[in-house]
Amino acid sequence: VKTPLRELVAVVLDTSACSTWAALCKESSIPKRRSDTEFHVYTYNDLPWPVKDRDAVTRVLWTVNPETGVAHMVAELTEGVVEADAKALRLSTGVTSWTFTPKENGTLVENFAHIDPGGSMPAWVTNMLLVDSPYDTLVAMRDTVASGAYADAEVSFLPNATETAAANEAAELEP
């Protein structure tokens, strides 16, 4: 993505905006914070009828490699912290991650998820969750940062990404 890493990380950190870029996300919040890099996130996902909506609580941990500037976020489903919504099925097993690698002309974005959807689902919904949702999320994330909405965002735990990207590109060119 031809966007600074800082802006992409800021999008993910802005839980109140998840419904504008994360596919199926209806709402999200941070009910418990330990630090800027460790907190719990509550998410309510609006799934198409006839499938019951899902909600989840994840423990989020951000790390940044000080040498490469790569920012990595892991979110593991956990229990407690927020009571389950009666209208939704609580997800209990899964992990998702984002990795943002600074490059000279932008940022390499990688996303991984392995989540037990909790119960049976029609094949068309499973396919939507495996193919359409990740694609739609990445496209909407790109469009969100392209809008300039996060151009002035500051992320407390990130080093100077411009210098790091130049160093990464130089290291890749070395034999």
C-alpha positions in Angstrom: 0.0 0.0 0.0 1.5 3.4 -1.0 0.9 4.7 2.5 3.2 5.2 5.5 3.1 2.4 8.0 2.0 4.8 10.8 -1.3 5.5 9.0 -2.1 1.8 8.6 -1.4 1.0 12.2 -3.5 4.0 13.3 -6.4 2.6 11.3 -6.2 -0.7 13.1 -5.8 1.1 16.5 -9.0 3.2 15.9 -11.5 0.6 17.0 -14.3 3.1 16.8 -13.9 3.2 13.0 -13.9 -0.6 12.4 -17.4 -0.5 10.8 -16.0 1.8 8.1 -13.2 -0.5 6.9 -13.3 -4.0 8.6 -15.8 -6.3 6.7 -18.7 -7.4 8.9 -17.6 -5.3 11.9 -20.6 -3.4 13.3 -18.9 -2.0 16.4 -15.7 -2.3 18.3 -14.2 -0.8 21.5 -11.3 -1.2 24.0 -12.8 -2.2 27.3 -9.5 -2.8 29.1 -6.1 -1.2 28.4 -2.8 -2.2 30.0 -0.6 -0.1 27.8 -0.4 1.5 24.4 0.7 -1.9 23.0 -1.4 -4.3 25.1 -5.2 -4.2 25.6 -8.5 -6.0 25.1 -10.8 -5.3 22.2 -14.5 -6.1 22.0 -15.9 -6.6 18.5 -19.5 -7.2 17.3 -19.8 -8.7 13.8 -22.9 -8.4 11.8 -23.4 -11.6 9.8 -26.0 -12.1 7.0 -29.3 -13.8 7.8 -29.8 -16.7 8.6 -26.5 -16.8 10.5 -26.4 -15.5 14.0 -24.1 -12.5 14.6 -20.8 -13.1 16.4 -19.1 -11.1 19.1 -15.6 -11.5 20.4 -13.1 -10.3 23.0 -9.4 -10.4 22.0 -6.2 -9.7 23.9 -4.2 -7.6 21.5 -0.4 -7.2 21.7 1.6 -5.0 19.4 5.4 -5.3 18.9 7.8 -3.3 16.8 11.2 -4.5 15.7 13.4 -1.5 16.4 15.9 -2.4 13.7 13.5 -3.0 10.8 10.5 -1.0 11.9 8.2 -3.9 11.3 5.0 -3.5 13.3 3.2 -6.7 14.3 -0.1 -7.1 16.0 -1.5 -10.4 17.4 -5.0 -10.7 18.7 -6.0 -13.9 20.5 -9.6 -14.6 21.5 -10.1 -14.7 25.2 -12.8 -15.0 27.7 -14.1 -12.6 30.3 -13.6 -8.8 30.2 -17.0 -8.1 28.5 -20.2 -10.0 28.9 -21.5 -11.8 25.8 -24.2 -10.1 23.8 -27.4 -12.2 23.9 -28.1 -11.5 20.2 -24.7 -12.9 19.2 -22.7 -16.1 19.5 -19.5 -15.5 21.4 -16.3 -16.6 19.5 -14.0 -18.5 21.8 -11.1 -19.9 19.7 -9.0 -18.1 17.2 -6.1 -15.7 16.5 -5.6 -13.0 14.0 -2.5 -10.9 13.1 -1.5 -7.9 11.1 2.1 -7.3 10.0 3.2 -3.9 8.5 6.6 -3.8 6.9 7.9 -0.3 5.9 9.1 -0.1 2.3 10.5 2.9 0.4 7.3 3.5 -1.5 4.8 2.5 1.2 4.0 -0.5 3.4 3.7 -4.2 2.9 0.5 -5.3 4.6 0.0 -8.9 5.7 -3.1 -10.3 7.5 -3.6 -13.8 8.9 -6.6 -15.2 10.7 -7.6 -18.6 12.1 -10.9 -18.5 13.8 -13.5 -21.1 14.8 -16.8 -19.6 13.7 -18.6 -21.4 16.6 -21.3 -23.5 15.1 -22.5 -24.6 11.7 -22.7 -22.2 8.8 -23.9 -22.5 5.2 -21.1 -23.0 2.7 -21.8 -19.6 1.1 -21.2 -17.9 4.4 -18.0 -19.8 5.0 -16.8 -18.9 1.6 -17.6 -15.2 2.3 -15.7 -15.3 5.5 -12.7 -17.0 3.9 -12.4 -15.0 0.6 -14.7 -12.0 0.4 -14.3 -10.6 3.9 -10.5 -10.5 4.0 -10.4 -9.0 0.5 -13.1 -6.4 1.2 -11.3 -5.5 4.5 -7.9 -4.9 2.8 -9.5 -2.8 0.0 -11.5 -0.7 2.5 -8.3 -0.3 4.6 -6.4 1.0 1.6 -9.3 3.3 0.7 -9.5 4.6 4.2 -5.9 5.6 4.4 -6.0 7.0 0.8 -8.7 9.4 2.0 -6.2 11.2 4.2 -8.2 10.6 7.3 -5.1 9.2 9.2 -2.5 11.5 7.6 -1.9 13.3 10.9 -2.2 10.2 13.1 0.4 9.6 15.7 1.3 6.2 17.1 3.2 6.3 20.3 5.1 3.1 19.9 6.4 3.5 16.4 10.0 4.6 15.5 10.7 6.9 12.5 9.3 4.7 9.7 10.8 6.7 6.9 14.4 6.1 8.1 13.6 2.4 8.8 12.1 1.8 5.3 15.2 3.3 3.6 17.4 1.0 5.8 15.2 -2.0 5.0 15.4 -1.4 1.2 19.2 -0.9 1.3 19.6 -4.2 3.3 17.5 -6.1 0.7 19.8 -4.8 -2.1 22.9 -6.0 -0.4 24.3 -9.4 -1.7 
